[in-house]
Amino acid sequence: MIDNIKPKEATSIINSLIGGVVPKIGVQHITVGRSEEINAVVSALEDVKNGHSMVKFWIGDFGSGKSFMLHLLNTVALKQKFVVANADFTPDNRLYSNDGKGVALYSAIMDNVAIQTKPEGGALPTLLEKWIEQIITKTADENKVPLTEIRNEQYLNIIQTNIMKTINEITDVGGFDLGMVVMKYYEGYIKDDEHLRRNALKWLKGEYRTKAEAKQDLGVREVINDLNYYDMLKNFCKLFVNMGYSGFMVNLDEAINLYKISTSVMREKNYEKILTIYNDCFQGKVTNLFFNFAGTKEVLENERRGLFSYNALKSRLVTNKFETAEIRDFAQPVIRLLPLDHNEIFVLLKKLKAIFDYNYKTEISINDSEIHHFMEELFNKPGASEFLTPREVIRDFLNILNIIRQNPTFDKNKLFSELEISDERPNEVSLDSIEEL
C-alpha cells in the first residue's frame, strides 16, 4: 500500500507521530485530503522559481495539521530544487526584538537549512562548499589553471577575490561582511584549518554576540544581529539562486508565540516585521523568496492581540468574501485548513498501519472493519466533536498498534473501549487577562 518508502522514513514517521510531533522526513507517505492545497503550492513555487516572491499564512485549529502542512511544503519544495528551512516561534525566538530574540530565530532558521540530499537540515556547510566549488571551477577556467592545481594555496588570493566579487554583485546590505566571512571559510577549507571554518560558520549562523569577538576571530567589523538578520536571509536567498537553486522557502510555525507577547508595543513591532516581509515579497522588492507562517484562527483574527490588531495587516489578510467551505480560493495569502473528514482519517489510519507493519517487520492483526470500530469508539465519545484532533486520533491508534505488537493475544475491543478524549488545546482565552504594559 505504501510505495517507495525508505526504512529511515518509516521509523521517523512512527516515532514522531507517537511523540505527537510531525516527522521531518517522509510526510508525503501519510498525506491525505490536501490535494488542492498541494496543487496551489506547486503553482506558487513555479511563480517563485520565475523570480516572484510569496507569503502564505496557514490558519487552522489546534491539531488541524498546520505543522504537517509546513513539512509537506518542504517535501514539495525540495523536489522543485528549493532550499528550505523550518523554525518555530518561541518565547525566545521572534521576528523583532532588541535583546537577541530576533537573531535567535535567524540562527534556528540557518541551523535547519535543508536541500534534497539533506532533507533533515544542517545543509549550510554543504551549500557553502558547493558554491565555493563553483567559484573554484569558474576561476580555474578564467585563469586557465588546471582544476588539479587551482586549490593550491598559491591561488588562494584570486579565488578569494572572485568570492568577494560574486557576493558583491548579487547582494545588497551586508554583502561585504558576508563576502569576507565566506573568504575566511574558504581559507580554512584550503589550509585545513577546522577552527577557522567553524568560526566562519558560527558567524554565518548568527552565533557571534559581540563585534569584538568577531573581529578577533575573523577580522570583520560587523555581526548578524536583531536589526540586520532579515537582510542576511535575503542575501542567502540570492546566493542560493546564484548556485542554481530555485529559491529559498522559510517556514515559521507556532505563531501563537507572537500572539502571546505580553507588551502591545513589542507585539506590534513583530507584526510590523511581518508586514515588511509581506510588502517586500508582493511588491517585488525581493525575488525567489517564499515565507510561510502557521497559526490558529485566534492568532489571525483576534482584534486585540492577533494579526488583525495591526490594521495594515488586517487589510491585507482579510479572507476572500466569496470563499465558502465548498468554493475555495487558494491563491489568496491566507489559506484556512479545514479538518480531515472521517473517510480521509480512515485512509490515513490504513496508511499508518502499513507503515507500522513495514517499520517493525510485522503484520498486526487489525482489518478495515476494526479500524472503523476504533474510529466509531473514538468519535462517539463525549467531547469528541469539540476536542478531538487528528493528532490525538493518530497517537491513540499507533499506541494501540504498539500494545498489540507486544501483546498479540490482548483483546483489541477492550483497548478500543478504554479510549478517552482530552482537551489538548493551549489555553488561549486566558491570554486576554494578561496585563498590557
C-alpha positions as CSV (number, residue, x, y, z in Angstrom):
1,M,0.0,0.0,0.0
2,I,3.0,2.3,0.7
3,D,5.3,2.6,-2.3
4,N,8.9,3.6,-2.3
5,I,9.1,4.3,1.5
6,K,12.6,4.1,3.0
7,P,13.2,2.4,6.4
8,K,14.5,5.7,7.8
9,E,11.3,7.4,6.7
10,A,9.1,4.7,8.2
11,T,10.9,4.9,11.6
12,S,10.8,8.8,11.6
13,I,7.0,8.7,10.8
14,I,6.1,6.2,13.6
15,N,8.4,7.6,16.3
16,S,7.5,11.2,15.6
17,L,3.7,10.7,15.5
18,I,3.7,8.6,18.6
19,G,5.6,11.6,20.2
20,G,2.9,13.9,19.0
21,V,5.1,15.8,16.5
22,V,5.3,15.9,12.7
23,P,8.1,13.8,11.2
24,K,10.9,15.7,9.5
25,I,11.0,13.3,6.6
26,G,8.5,11.0,4.8
27,V,5.4,13.1,5.3
28,Q,4.4,12.6,1.6
29,H,3.6,8.9,2.5
30,I,0.9,9.9,5.0
31,T,-0.7,12.8,3.1
32,V,-4.5,12.6,2.7
33,G,-7.1,15.2,1.7
34,R,-4.7,18.0,0.9
35,S,-4.5,17.7,-2.9
36,E,-6.0,21.2,-3.6
37,E,-3.6,22.8,-1.2
38,I,-0.6,21.0,-2.7
39,N,-1.6,21.9,-6.2
40,A,-1.8,25.6,-5.1
41,V,1.6,25.3,-3.5
42,V,3.1,23.8,-6.7
43,S,1.7,26.7,-8.7
44,A,3.1,29.2,-6.2
45,L,6.5,27.6,-6.2
46,E,6.6,27.9,-10.0
47,D,5.9,31.6,-9.7
48,V,8.7,32.0,-7.0
49,K,11.1,29.9,-9.3
50,N,10.4,32.5,-12.0
51,G,11.5,35.4,-9.8
52,H,8.4,36.3,-7.8
53,S,8.2,36.1,-4.0
54,M,5.3,34.9,-1.9
55,V,3.9,34.9,1.6
56,K,1.3,32.4,2.8
57,F,-0.5,32.1,6.2
58,W,-1.7,28.6,7.1
59,I,-4.6,29.0,9.6
60,G,-6.3,26.2,11.4
61,D,-7.5,25.0,14.8
62,F,-5.1,23.3,17.2
63,G,-4.2,19.9,15.9
64,S,-5.7,20.6,12.4
65,G,-2.5,19.8,10.5
66,K,-0.7,23.2,10.2
67,S,2.7,21.8,11.2
68,F,2.1,18.8,8.9
69,M,1.3,21.2,6.1
70,L,4.5,23.1,6.5
71,H,6.5,19.9,6.4
72,L,4.6,18.8,3.4
73,L,5.5,22.1,1.7
74,N,9.2,21.3,2.5
75,T,8.9,18.0,0.7
76,V,7.2,19.6,-2.4
77,A,9.7,22.5,-2.4
78,L,12.8,20.2,-2.1
79,K,11.6,18.3,-5.2
80,Q,11.4,21.6,-7.0
81,K,15.1,22.3,-6.1
82,F,14.4,24.9,-3.4
83,V,16.5,25.4,-0.3
84,V,14.1,25.2,2.6
85,A,14.3,26.0,6.4
86,N,11.9,25.5,9.3
87,A,11.8,27.3,12.6
88,D,9.3,27.7,15.4
89,F,8.4,30.9,17.1
90,T,9.1,30.5,20.9
91,P,9.2,32.9,23.8
92,D,12.9,33.3,22.9
93,N,12.6,33.4,19.0
94,R,10.8,36.3,17.5
95,L,10.9,38.4,14.3
96,Y,11.6,41.6,16.2
97,S,13.5,42.2,19.4
98,N,16.3,44.2,20.9
99,D,17.6,41.5,23.2
100,G,18.8,38.8,20.8
101,K,15.5,37.0,20.2
102,G,15.4,38.1,16.6
103,V,18.8,36.8,15.7
104,A,17.9,33.6,17.7
105,L,15.1,33.0,15.2
106,Y,17.6,33.6,12.4
107,S,20.1,31.0,14.0
108,A,17.2,28.5,14.2
109,I,16.4,29.0,10.5
110,M,20.1,28.6,9.4
111,D,20.5,25.5,11.6
112,N,17.6,23.9,9.8
113,V,18.5,24.8,6.2
114,A,17.8,21.7,4.0
115,I,18.3,20.6,0.4
116,Q,17.0,17.5,-1.3
117,T,20.2,15.5,-0.4
118,K,20.0,16.7,3.2
119,P,16.2,16.9,3.9
120,E,16.7,16.8,7.7
121,G,18.5,20.1,7.8
122,G,22.1,21.1,8.6
123,A,22.9,21.7,5.0
124,L,24.5,25.2,5.2
125,P,28.2,23.8,5.1
126,T,27.3,21.6,2.2
127,L,25.8,24.6,0.3
128,L,28.8,26.8,1.1
129,E,31.2,24.2,-0.2
130,K,29.1,23.6,-3.3
131,W,29.0,27.3,-4.1
132,I,32.8,27.7,-3.4
133,E,33.4,24.7,-5.8
134,Q,31.5,26.6,-8.5
135,I,33.7,29.7,-7.9
136,I,36.9,27.5,-8.0
137,T,35.8,25.9,-11.3
138,K,35.0,29.3,-12.8
139,T,38.3,30.8,-11.6
140,A,40.3,27.9,-13.0
141,D,38.6,28.3,-16.3
142,E,39.1,32.1,-16.5
143,N,42.8,31.8,-15.5
144,K,43.5,28.7,-17.5
145,V,44.7,26.9,-14.4
146,P,44.2,23.1,-14.2
147,L,41.5,22.0,-11.7
148,T,44.0,19.7,-10.1
149,E,46.2,22.7,-9.2
150,I,43.7,25.6,-8.5
151,R,43.2,24.5,-4.9
152,N,46.8,25.1,-4.1
153,E,47.5,27.8,-1.6
154,Q,49.2,30.0,-4.2
155,Y,45.9,30.6,-5.9
156,L,44.1,31.4,-2.7
157,N,44.0,35.2,-3.3
158,I,42.5,35.0,-6.8
159,I,39.7,32.6,-5.6
160,Q,39.0,34.9,-2.6
161,T,38.8,37.9,-4.9
162,N,36.3,36.0,-7.1
163,I,34.3,35.0,-4.0
164,M,34.1,38.7,-2.9
165,K,33.3,39.9,-6.4
166,T,30.5,37.5,-6.9
167,I,28.9,38.2,-3.5
168,N,29.2,41.9,-4.1
169,E,27.4,41.5,-7.4
170,I,24.4,39.6,-6.0
171,T,23.9,41.1,-2.5
172,D,22.9,44.5,-1.1
173,V,23.1,45.4,2.6
174,G,25.7,43.3,4.5
175,G,27.3,41.8,1.4
176,F,30.8,43.0,2.2
177,D,30.9,41.2,5.6
178,L,29.3,38.1,4.1
179,G,31.9,38.0,1.4
180,M,34.8,38.4,4.0
181,V,33.5,35.6,6.1
182,V,33.0,33.2,3.1
183,M,36.5,34.1,2.1
184,K,37.7,33.0,5.6
185,Y,35.6,29.8,5.3
186,Y,37.4,29.0,2.0
187,E,40.8,29.8,3.6
188,G,40.0,27.3,6.3
189,Y,38.9,24.9,3.6
190,I,42.2,25.2,1.7
191,K,44.5,25.3,4.7
192,D,42.7,22.5,6.5
193,D,42.0,24.9,9.4
194,E,38.9,23.4,11.0
195,H,38.8,26.1,13.7
196,L,38.7,28.9,11.1
197,R,35.9,27.1,9.2
198,R,33.9,26.7,12.4
199,N,34.3,30.4,13.3
200,A,33.1,31.4,9.8
201,L,30.1,29.1,10.1
202,K,29.4,30.5,13.6
203,W,29.3,34.0,12.1
204,L,27.1,32.9,9.2
205,K,24.6,31.3,11.6
206,G,24.4,34.5,13.7
207,E,26.0,33.0,16.7
208,Y,28.5,35.8,17.5
209,R,27.2,38.1,20.1
210,T,29.9,40.9,20.1
211,K,31.7,42.7,17.3
212,A,34.9,42.5,19.2
213,E,34.8,38.7,19.3
214,A,34.1,38.5,15.5
215,K,36.9,41.0,14.7
216,Q,39.3,39.0,16.8
217,D,38.4,35.6,15.2
218,L,37.6,36.7,11.6
219,G,38.7,40.2,11.1
220,V,35.2,41.5,10.3
221,R,33.7,44.6,11.9
222,E,30.0,43.5,12.0
223,V,27.9,40.6,13.3
224,I,24.5,39.4,12.4
225,N,22.1,40.8,14.9
226,D,18.4,41.6,15.6
227,L,18.5,44.5,13.2
228,N,20.1,43.1,10.2
229,Y,19.3,39.3,10.2
230,Y,16.5,39.8,7.7
231,D,18.9,41.4,5.2
232,M,21.2,38.4,5.6
233,L,18.3,36.0,4.9
234,K,17.7,37.9,1.6
235,N,21.4,37.7,0.8
236,F,21.4,33.9,1.3
237,C,18.4,33.7,-0.9
238,K,20.3,35.4,-3.7
239,L,23.3,33.2,-3.0
240,F,21.2,30.0,-3.3
241,V,19.7,31.2,-6.6
242,N,23.2,32.1,-7.9
243,M,24.2,28.5,-7.1
244,G,21.3,27.2,-9.3
245,Y,18.6,26.6,-6.8
246,S,15.0,27.7,-7.5
247,G,14.7,29.8,-4.4
248,F,14.6,29.9,-0.6
249,M,11.5,28.8,1.4
250,V,11.3,29.8,5.1
251,N,8.5,28.1,7.2
252,L,7.7,29.7,10.6
253,D,5.4,27.7,12.9
254,E,3.8,28.4,16.3
255,A,2.8,32.0,15.6
256,I,0.8,31.7,18.8
257,N,4.0,32.8,20.5
258,L,3.8,36.2,18.8
259,Y,0.2,36.4,19.9
260,K,1.3,35.7,23.5
261,I,3.8,38.6,23.7
262,S,2.5,40.5,26.7
263,T,3.5,44.0,25.8
264,S,1.4,45.5,23.0
265,V,4.4,47.6,21.7
266,M,6.6,44.6,21.2
267,R,3.8,42.6,19.7
268,E,3.1,45.3,17.2
269,K,6.8,45.5,16.3
270,N,6.7,41.8,15.4
271,Y,3.6,42.3,13.3
272,E,5.3,45.3,11.6
273,K,8.1,42.9,10.7
274,I,5.6,40.5,9.1
275,L,4.2,43.5,7.2
276,T,7.7,44.4,5.9
277,I,8.2,40.8,4.7
278,Y,4.8,40.7,3.1
279,N,5.3,44.0,1.3
280,D,8.8,43.1,0.2
281,C,7.5,39.8,-1.3
282,F,4.4,41.1,-3.0
283,Q,5.9,44.5,-4.2
284,G,8.8,42.7,-5.9
285,K,11.5,44.1,-3.6
286,V,12.9,40.6,-3.2
287,T,12.9,37.7,-5.6
288,N,12.8,33.9,-5.2
289,L,11.8,34.1,-1.6
290,F,8.8,32.2,-0.1
291,F,7.7,32.7,3.5
292,N,5.0,30.6,5.2
293,F,3.5,31.3,8.6
294,A,1.3,28.9,10.6
295,G,-1.1,29.8,13.4
296,T,-4.6,29.4,14.8
297,K,-7.7,31.3,13.8
298,E,-7.3,33.3,17.0
299,V,-3.7,34.4,16.1
300,L,-5.1,35.7,12.8
301,E,-8.5,37.2,13.7
302,N,-8.3,38.4,17.4
303,E,-8.6,42.2,17.1
304,R,-6.9,42.8,20.4
305,R,-3.8,40.6,20.2
306,G,-3.8,38.9,16.8
307,L,-2.6,39.9,13.3
308,F,-5.9,41.7,12.8
309,S,-5.0,44.1,15.7
310,Y,-2.5,45.6,13.3
311,N,-4.7,47.4,10.7
312,A,-2.2,47.3,7.9
313,L,-2.0,43.5,8.1
314,K,-5.8,43.1,8.6
315,S,-6.5,44.9,5.4
316,R,-4.1,42.6,3.5
317,L,-5.2,39.3,5.2
318,V,-9.0,39.5,5.2
319,T,-10.3,36.3,3.6
320,N,-11.9,36.5,0.1
321,K,-15.6,37.2,1.0
322,F,-16.8,34.9,-1.8
323,E,-15.0,31.9,-0.4
324,T,-17.0,29.1,1.2
325,A,-16.2,25.6,2.6
326,E,-17.0,24.2,-0.9
327,I,-15.6,27.0,-3.0
328,R,-12.0,27.7,-2.0
329,D,-9.5,30.3,-3.1
330,F,-6.0,29.0,-2.6
331,A,-4.4,32.0,-4.4
332,Q,-5.0,34.4,-1.5
333,P,-2.4,34.9,1.2
334,V,-4.5,33.2,3.9
335,I,-5.3,29.5,3.5
336,R,-7.6,28.0,6.1
337,L,-7.0,24.4,6.7
338,L,-10.3,22.5,7.1
339,P,-10.3,19.4,9.3
340,L,-10.0,16.0,7.7
341,D,-13.3,14.2,7.2
342,H,-13.9,10.6,8.5
343,N,-13.1,9.0,5.2
344,E,-9.8,10.8,5.0
345,I,-8.9,9.8,8.5
346,F,-9.7,6.2,7.7
347,V,-7.4,6.3,4.7
348,L,-4.7,7.9,6.9
349,L,-5.0,5.1,9.5
350,K,-4.7,2.4,6.9
351,K,-1.5,4.0,5.6
352,L,-0.2,4.3,9.1
353,K,-1.0,0.6,9.7
354,A,1.0,-0.4,6.6
355,I,4.0,1.8,7.6
356,F,3.9,0.5,11.2
357,D,4.0,-3.1,9.8
358,Y,6.8,-2.2,7.5
359,N,8.8,-0.5,10.2
360,Y,8.5,-3.4,12.7
361,K,8.6,-6.1,10.1
362,T,5.3,-7.5,11.5
363,E,1.7,-7.9,10.4
364,I,-0.6,-6.5,13.1
365,S,-4.0,-8.2,13.0
366,I,-6.3,-5.3,12.5
367,N,-8.6,-5.2,9.5
368,D,-10.7,-2.4,7.9
369,S,-13.8,-3.1,10.0
370,E,-11.7,-3.0,13.2
371,I,-10.3,0.4,12.1
372,H,-13.8,1.6,11.6
373,H,-14.7,0.2,15.0
374,F,-11.8,2.1,16.5
375,M,-13.0,5.3,14.8
376,E,-16.6,4.8,16.0
377,E,-15.5,4.3,19.6
378,L,-13.3,7.4,19.5
379,F,-15.6,9.8,17.6
380,N,-18.7,8.8,19.6
381,K,-17.0,9.7,22.9
382,P,-18.3,12.7,24.8
383,G,-16.4,15.8,23.8
384,A,-15.1,14.3,20.5
385,S,-16.7,16.9,18.3
386,E,-15.2,19.7,20.3
387,F,-11.8,18.5,21.4
388,L,-10.7,15.5,19.2
389,T,-7.9,16.4,16.8
390,P,-6.1,14.2,14.1
391,R,-3.0,14.3,16.3
392,E,-4.8,12.5,19.1
393,V,-6.5,10.0,16.8
394,I,-3.2,9.1,15.2
395,R,-1.4,8.8,18.5
396,D,-4.1,6.6,20.1
397,F,-4.1,4.4,17.0
398,L,-0.4,3.9,17.0
399,N,-0.3,3.3,20.7
400,I,-2.9,0.6,20.3
401,L,-0.8,-1.0,17.5
402,N,2.2,-1.0,19.8
403,I,0.3,-2.7,22.5
404,I,-1.0,-5.4,20.1
405,R,2.5,-5.8,18.6
406,Q,4.0,-6.6,22.0
407,N,0.9,-8.4,23.4
408,P,-0.6,-10.2,20.4
409,T,-3.3,-12.0,22.4
410,F,-4.7,-9.0,24.1
411,D,-8.4,-8.1,23.3
412,K,-8.5,-5.2,20.8
413,N,-12.0,-4.4,21.7
414,K,-11.0,-3.8,25.3
415,L,-8.4,-1.3,24.2
416,F,-11.0,0.5,22.0
417,S,-13.4,0.7,24.9
418,E,-10.8,2.4,27.1
419,L,-10.2,5.3,24.7
420,E,-10.7,8.7,26.2
421,I,-11.0,12.3,24.9
422,S,-8.9,15.1,26.4
423,D,-8.6,18.8,25.5
424,E,-5.1,19.2,24.3
425,R,-5.6,22.8,23.2
426,P,-3.5,25.5,24.8
427,N,-5.5,27.9,26.9
428,E,-5.6,31.0,24.7
429,V,-8.6,32.6,26.3
430,S,-6.6,33.3,29.5
431,L,-4.1,35.4,27.5
432,D,-6.6,38.3,27.3
433,S,-6.2,38.6,31.1
434,I,-2.5,39.3,30.7
435,E,-1.9,42.9,31.7
436,E,-1.0,45.2,28.8
437,L,2.3,47.1,29.5
